[in-house]
Structures are given as structure tokens and as C-alpha cells.
């Protein structure tokens, strides 16, 4: 087998692995996005942090203090749970008692 044939096979296999990896990544992202969107639809004002984690199926990717510069929550917001997927994020705002105040979803395309 010649060097050119061997090199062509290596390139074809490498391209195949890259395409396969990209397809798996895209599928996992789609599944996660669908799961998080369905969870957000189910979350209701007054739900507990535990209920939110149960609905999303995982702990939040990030937990931050509530930044409320426009006083939308009038000082009642204490913590925000953030869930991320490619070009999307879901946020759930909690009061000092750990109950849902509000929720949101943002997409960047």
C-alpha cells in the first residue's frame, strides 16, 4: 500500500471522526435545550430550589447573587440559578426563603 493511499485513509477517518463528534455534540445540545425548556415551562412561582433542580434534572451550572439594579423585585430577590446550553441560558430567581420569584430564557443567535 502506497503512502498516498495510507494518507488518504487517515484523512478520511479523521474527517469521519470529526463529523461523528460534531453530530454527537449537536444531538446532546438539542436534548439538553429541550429538557431545560420543558423544565422552565413547568417551574411555577413559589416552587422550591429542590423542585427546580428536580425538574431540570441537574444542579445549576452557576449560582449567583441577585443583581437587581432596576429594583424589579423590590429587594426580594436573593439568588439566581443559571442553566446553560449552546447559545442559550435559563435563569430562575429565588426569594430569601428559597422560593421561585421569576424565571426566564434567553437565546443568542
C-alpha positions as CSV (number, residue, x, y, z in Angstrom):
1,X,0.0,0.0,0.0
2,X,1.4,3.3,-1.0
3,X,2.0,6.4,1.2
4,X,-0.7,8.3,-0.7
5,X,-3.3,5.7,-0.1
6,X,-2.5,5.4,3.5
7,X,-2.5,9.2,4.0
8,X,-5.9,9.4,2.2
9,X,-7.4,6.8,4.5
10,X,-6.0,8.6,7.6
11,X,-7.6,11.9,6.4
12,X,-11.0,10.2,5.6
13,X,-11.0,8.5,9.0
14,X,-10.1,11.8,10.7
15,X,-12.8,13.7,8.9
16,X,-15.3,10.9,9.7
17,X,-14.4,11.2,13.4
18,X,-14.8,15.0,13.4
19,X,-18.2,14.7,11.7
20,X,-19.3,12.0,14.1
21,X,-18.2,14.0,17.1
22,X,-19.9,17.1,15.9
23,X,-23.1,15.2,15.4
24,X,-23.0,13.7,18.9
25,X,-22.3,17.2,20.4
26,X,-25.2,18.7,18.4
27,X,-27.6,16.0,19.5
28,X,-26.6,16.3,23.2
29,X,-27.1,20.1,22.9
30,X,-30.5,19.7,21.4
31,X,-31.6,17.2,24.1
32,X,-30.3,19.5,26.9
33,X,-32.0,22.5,25.3
34,X,-35.3,20.7,25.0
35,X,-35.1,19.3,28.6
36,X,-34.3,22.8,30.0
37,X,-37.1,24.5,28.1
38,X,-39.6,21.9,29.2
39,X,-38.4,22.3,32.8
40,X,-38.8,26.0,32.6
41,X,-42.3,25.7,31.4
42,X,-43.1,23.5,34.5
43,X,-41.5,25.8,37.1
44,X,-44.0,27.9,38.9
45,X,-43.8,30.9,41.2
46,X,-43.4,29.6,44.8
47,X,-41.6,26.3,43.8
48,X,-38.6,25.4,46.0
49,X,-35.0,25.2,44.9
50,X,-35.2,21.4,45.3
51,X,-38.1,21.3,43.0
52,X,-36.3,23.4,40.3
53,X,-33.3,21.1,40.5
54,X,-35.6,18.0,40.2
55,X,-37.3,19.5,37.2
56,X,-34.1,20.5,35.4
57,X,-32.6,17.1,36.2
58,X,-29.3,18.6,37.4
59,X,-27.8,21.1,39.7
60,X,-27.5,24.6,38.2
61,X,-24.4,25.4,36.2
62,X,-24.0,28.6,38.1
63,X,-25.5,30.2,41.2
64,X,-25.2,34.0,41.7
65,X,-26.5,36.6,44.0
66,X,-29.4,38.5,42.5
67,X,-28.4,41.7,40.8
68,X,-31.5,43.9,40.5
69,X,-30.3,47.4,39.5
70,X,-33.8,48.4,38.4
71,X,-35.5,47.1,41.6
72,X,-37.9,44.9,39.6
73,X,-38.0,42.5,42.6
74,X,-38.1,45.4,45.2
75,X,-35.3,43.7,47.2
76,X,-37.0,40.3,47.4
77,X,-34.6,38.5,45.0
78,X,-31.6,36.8,46.7
79,X,-30.2,34.2,44.4
80,X,-30.3,33.2,40.7
81,X,-29.9,29.6,39.3
82,X,-28.4,29.6,35.8
83,X,-28.6,26.7,33.3
84,X,-26.6,26.9,30.1
85,X,-26.6,25.3,26.7
86,X,-25.1,26.4,23.4
87,X,-26.2,30.0,22.7
88,X,-29.0,29.7,25.4
89,X,-29.4,30.2,29.1
90,X,-32.3,29.7,31.5
91,X,-32.5,31.6,34.8
92,X,-34.6,31.1,37.9
93,X,-34.8,33.9,40.5
94,X,-35.3,33.0,44.2
95,X,-36.5,35.0,47.2
96,X,-34.8,34.8,50.7
97,X,-37.0,31.8,51.6
98,X,-35.7,29.8,48.5
99,X,-39.0,30.1,46.6
100,X,-39.2,31.0,42.9
101,X,-39.9,34.6,42.2
102,X,-39.5,34.6,38.4
103,X,-37.9,32.7,35.5
104,X,-36.5,33.5,32.1
105,X,-34.9,32.2,29.0
106,X,-32.5,33.9,26.6
107,X,-31.2,32.8,23.3
108,X,-28.4,34.4,21.3
109,X,-28.4,33.7,17.6
